[in-house]
Amino acid sequence: MKSTGTTGPAAVDWEERVDMERLRDARLARLHAELDRSHLGAVLAFDFSNIRYMSGTHIGTWAMDKLIRFALLTRKTDPIVWDFGSAAKHHALYNPWLDVTTAEADANPHAPHEGAKRPRQESGARAGISTLRGAFPPDADLAGDVARKIKRELEKFGLANEPLGVDVVEMPVLLALQREGIEVVDGQQVFMEARRIKTHDEIRLLTQAASMVDAAYEELYRFLRPGVRENEAVGLVAKTLYDLGSEYVEGVNAISGERCSPHPHVFSDRLIRPGDPAFFDILHSYNGYRTCYYRTFAVGSASPAQKDAYTRAREYMDRAIALVKPGATTADIVAVWPEASEFGFPDEMAAFALQYGHGVGLSIWEKPIFSRLTSFDHPETLEEGMVFALETYWPAADGWGAARIEEEVVVTVDGCEVITKFPAEELIVAGRRYYTIDGPLNLNRDAQSHLNTVWGRGEA
């Protein structure tokens, strides 16, 4: 079954689709393997995506920035999740995989079992809470409670003297862990390395997420016209995605007209005008798996400068994709992209993320990273099963507009496949078609009408 194929989003008995149990098992196995390769005894996660990757649990995107829930994986055990209030009871009822383990150390030796999974001595679904980003009174010692819960598990499984890797942490919790005698070190790389290569099911979910954005761009193309505001376009995209089953619309960048150069990375309430360039980035989540997917339109018509900018951005994109295959490096890719000084920036830090690439998975951004800022000195090798987005940008020579293109690709055994399929080979003109007495208006024209005549250009 082709991993970049798509099916309907519902579960059916007559067709194999995404296997969620296989997805959870494969992710946990990869994380265990990375933990075993590290010098750590355990990893503690507060990051929403790392907890989901580890445990297959989710309590809503409202919790993403609160650091209230946490999960522990040790070399000798499967995940334990401490969760927000009644969510722990919900997990006990509906997440039965937290009550079984593949590890002998936390298995119940007296419970009958078949296969590789055994009932656990204690459930992996437990109640726990961190500091609510400091909202609890410090004297209530919620940070100390977190630390004691973690210390108990490390001591129980003989890992109290091993380093504990943590992804992100509040300062009171970090200090509380250290007071308990726990050596806290950076655990981010264990998670990032595990998530670097995508499984068959992950690739199918990423492709399904991209297909939903294909549909959103079709709706956006039909909607765009002079008089539409950027924020209206954002609302249309969000509604389309949620209607299609999106779990979370993380963001929609809607940038038009003179706001295109320099790229502000945020939408506004600007009114789109005839001849405007407009580019969009659509980031959403389907079953946890994200998209990062830019497209550029011209509204009504496009100036020659805008057309040239698009052609340049597309050339950089195509040259990059042509190099993607196992064994190539991020340095190989960024070498075909322009230096910052070529498009108006003093250095690569100032131009960061305009000519750029990044892994896509349960979050953006993941490994590998493609940037002239770091990739030459610290290249990463591409491997089959990686999924990443490549994005290019070029400002128009008129100082007004710009073009932005992004494609998501899956690295295959001998190259790659592009899973973002809304047309982007050439600049697309959206909006009503205008007619003159001589027929359709030339769509390759400047928005300032006099510049389309030899007199206005000073050529007469």
Secondary structure, 3 states (H helix, E strand, C coil): CCCCCCCCCCCCCCCCCCCHHHHHHHHHHHHHHHHHHCCCCEEEECCHHHHHHHHCCCCCHHHCCCCCCEEEEECCCCCEEEECCCHHHHHHHHCHHHHEECCCCCECCCCCCCCCCEEECCCCEEECCCCCCCCCCHHHCHHHHHHHHHHHHHHHCCCCCCCEEECCCCHHHHHHHHHCCCCEEECHHHHHHHHHCCCHHHHHHHHHHHHHHHHHHHHHHHHCCCCCEHHHHHHHHHHHHHHCCCCEEEEEEEEEHHHHCCCCCCCCCCECCCCCEEEEEEEEEECCEECCEEEEEEECCECHHHHHHHHHHHHHHHHHHCCCCCCCEHHHHHCCCCCHHHHCCCCCCCCCCCCEEEECCCCCCEEEEECCCCCCCCCCECCCCCEEEEEEEEECCCCCCEEEEEEEEEECCCCEEECCCCCCCCCEEECCCCEECCEECCCECCCCHHHHCCCCCCCC
